[in-house]
Amino acid sequence: MRFLGIDYGNKRIGISISDQSNVIANPYSTIINKNFGDVISQIVDIITKEGISDIVIGLPLSFSFSDTEQTQLTQKFIDYLNLKLPDIKVHIENEILSTREAENRLDDMENKNSVIDQTASSLILQSYLDKNIKF
């Protein structure tokens, strides 16, 4: 059982995966968001290759924990995931400021735009693992 983390964006989707013991979230890849079908196809490939049992997706809420336009777009993607991948459990994690934190952590890195989304995804997944995986 391994977890796949998703930082959903309209242009790019960050992907991370947990290690075998589900202790550490690692940046994995960035998917260009052309359409839901293409994204799901790439996610299925990763699920198969890496032995994924669960997905953790970041849900962007405002500072007052209310929905935003991006919350609604992400929720549509979550609904599509649940429809197309009924055997994979989807967990939702609040992703407030995950991209900003990833930018801060990668501040001095050249070409950080190529890894910013997968880093944000790993922060979302790590937050979930820290709260929910017991040893």
N, C-alpha and C positions, 0 to 999 in steps of 0.2 A: 504494500500500500504506500503510494507516494502522492503528494499533493502538487497540483499545478496552480500557480498564481497568475492572475490576469489583472493588468492595469488597462482598462478599456479606454480608448481614445478614438475620436472621429477619423484621424489620419493614421495613427500608429497604435498598436496594441503591444504592451510589454508583457513578456512571458517569463515566468520563473518556475523552478521546480525545487521540491524539497530533496534533501539527501535521503538515503535509504532508511535512516532511523527517524526521519521527520523532525529533526532538531534544527537544521539550518536551511534557510531558503537561499537559493543561488540564482542569480540572473541567468537566463537561458537564451532568449532570442527576442527579436522585435518583428511583429507581423504588420505589413502594410495593409490598412483597412480599406480594401476595395469594395467588398460587400459581405454580408453575413455568410453566404454560402461558401465563399472562398476562405474566409477566416475559420469557419467550422471545419472545413476540409484539412487545413493546416493543423488545427488543434487536435483533430482525430489522429493525424499522423504522429504527433508528439505523444498523445495518450498511449498509442500502440507501442511506439518505440521505447518509451520510458516507464511503462507499467503504472500509469496514473489511475488512481481510484476516485479521487475527489478533486474538485476545482474550488479555489477560493478567489472570488472576484471583488475588487474594490468598488464600493458604491460611494460616489462623491456627494456628500451632503454639505449644506452651508454651515457656517459657524453656529447658527441657531438650530442645527440638525434638521432643517427643513429641506424639501426637495428643490433642486435647481433644474434648469434645462438639461444639463449634462446628466443629472440623476435619472431623468426620464428616458434619455437616450440609452444609458447604461442598463436601465431596467428592461427596455425592449430587447437588448442583447441577451440579458439573463433569461428572459422568457424564451427566446429563441434557443439558447443553450439547453434549457430544460426540455424543450420540445424535441430537439434533434439528438440529444444525448441522454435519454431517459435512464440509462444504467449508471450514469456518473452523478454522484451527489454534488450539488452546487451550494457552497457556503458564501455568505455575503459578509464582507468586512468593511467597516468605515475606513475610507481612504483619505480623510481630511489631511491636506498638505503633504501627501506622499511624494508628489512630483517636485514640490518645492524643497523637501528634505533631500531628495535624490540630487537635485541641482546643487544644493549646498555641499553635499558629500563629494560631488564630482567637480567642484568649482575649478580646480587647477588642472583638470585633465583636458588634453587636446581632444577634439572630436567627440566631446561628451554627448552630443546630440544622438550619436549612434547607439548609445547604451542607456540614455536617461530613462526611457520607458521600461526597459527590463529591470533597471535598478529600482524604480518606483514599485514595480510589481513584486520584487523580492522583499521590499519593506512591508508591503501589504501582507504578503504570505508569511513573513517572519512574525508580524504582529499576531496573526491568527494562530500560528503554531505555538507561540509563547503563551497564549491564553487558553488554548484548547487541547494541546497534546500533553498527556500526563505520562510520567515515567515510573 
